[in-house]
Amino acid sequence: INPIQFENAEGNLGVANSLLNHLAAKLPISRMQRDLTDSTTMRNQGVALGHSTLALKNILNGLGRISVNRSHLSAELDKHWEVLAEAVQTILRKAGKQDAYEEMKRLTQGQQVDADSIKQFVSQLTIDENDKQTLLKLTPADYTGLAPKLVEMI
């Protein structure tokens, strides 16, 4: 993969940011009544916005050339069942377990966590049966946690 569009965008955004920062710092301050540097500075607004526009076009062009390898993502998720530790910890806290974090830390830290180890751990929990069944049905592929709510906050 050649990231040339993204590299070009990065360069153009760097130039645009530098020019726009200079405009923001320079224009509010006039040294004297007849300060001719403002007019020279103002003429570069278009240059700054042009670099910004070019960068955005490069980003869109680059994004149009990439695709998501869904099968690879799915395979990676299936190797990392520890992502469900958050869901299990949340249910444990709901059940009043004060050491929920420590329990999940013992299960996951430095360990290879797979479907069997998570399901075995959840099966032995003394929690509400509905919560237990919900956890047992979860997979890394369908657990999103608070992500949908967090996205809406942006």
N, C-alpha and C positions, 0 to 999 in steps of 0.2 A: 504494500500500500504506500503510495506516494502522498504525503500530507502537504503538498505544495500550496494548495489553496488556503489551508489553515495557517501555514507559515507566512504566506503573503498577507493574510488578514492580520496576523499578529504584528507584523512590521508596520502595516498601515495604521493600525490602532495605536501603536507606539508613537508614530509621527503625529497623528491626530490628537492624542492625549497631551503630548508635549506642547503643541501649538495652542490647544484650548486652555491648558493650564497657564500658559504665558498670557493669553488674552484675559483670563480671569484675574490674574495677578496685576497686570499692567493697566488695563482700562479704568478701573475705579480710582486710580491714583494719577493725578496730574502734577508734574513738578512746577509748572508755571502756567500763567494765563495762556501763553502761546506755545503749547507743547505739540510739535508737529509729529512726534512719534506715534501718537494715537491714530492718525490717518494711515500711516504705514502698517501699523498693527491691525487696524480694522480691515485692510485689504486682504489680509490672510485668513479671514473667517471662512471664506469660500474654500481655501486650500485645506483647512482643517476639516470642514464638513465633507469635502471631496474625498479625503483619505478615509473618513468614517464610512462614507457610502461605499467606497471601493472595498473596504474591509468586510462590510456586511454582505456585499455581493459575493466575495470570495468564500465567506462562511457558508452562505446558502448553496453555492456551487459545490463546495466540499461535502456538505451534508447530503446533497443529492447524489453523490457518488459512493456513499457508504450504505451498508445494509446490516441488519442485525442477524447474526447467526443463531437463530432460535434453538436449534438442536444442541449447539455447544453450550448456550446459556442454560438450557434444561439439564444437560449432563453435569455442568458445574454445580447447579443448585442441588442436584440429587446427591452430590458428594459432601454437602455441607448442611446436615440436619441440625447443626448447632444454632442455625438461625431461628429455630423454634424455641430456643431457650427463653427468649423474651416473652413469648406467649405463655409458656409454662410458668415462668416467674410471676407474670401478671395474675394468673389464676391462683397460684399459691398465696400471693398477697391478698387476693380477694377472699381466700379461705382463712385468712388471719395468721398465716405462717410468717413470723417475724424474720426468720433466717432464710427467706426465699432466695435472696441473691447468693448467699453462701452455698446453698444446696445446688443451685445451677452452676456455680463456679466449680464445685467439686465434680460435677458431672461433665463439664465441658472443657475446663482449662487443661491444656496439654493432652487432651484425649481425642481419639478418633471417634466422632459421634456419627452414628448412622441411624437408619430407621428403627432397627431392632433395639438399640440402646435407649433411644428416646421413648419408644413404645413400652419397653420393659419398665423404665423409670416411671412413666405416667401411670401404668397399670397398678403399681404398688402404692400410689398416693392415696391418702385418705381425704378425698375431696368430693364435692357434689358429683353425683354420677353423670348428670348432663354435661358438666364441665369436663369431666374425664373423657366422655365420648367425643366431645368437640375436639379436645386435644389429640385424641387417638386418630381422628380423621384428618387432622392437619398434615400438610406436606410443605416442604420449603417452597414449592412452586405456587401454592395458593395462599400462603401467609403473607400479608402485607403490613400487619401491625397498624401503626398510626399514619403510614405514608399517605393514604388518600386525604386525611384531614390536614396533614401538614402541607400538602400541595395546594389545597384550597386556601391556606393562610398566606400563600405567597402572592 
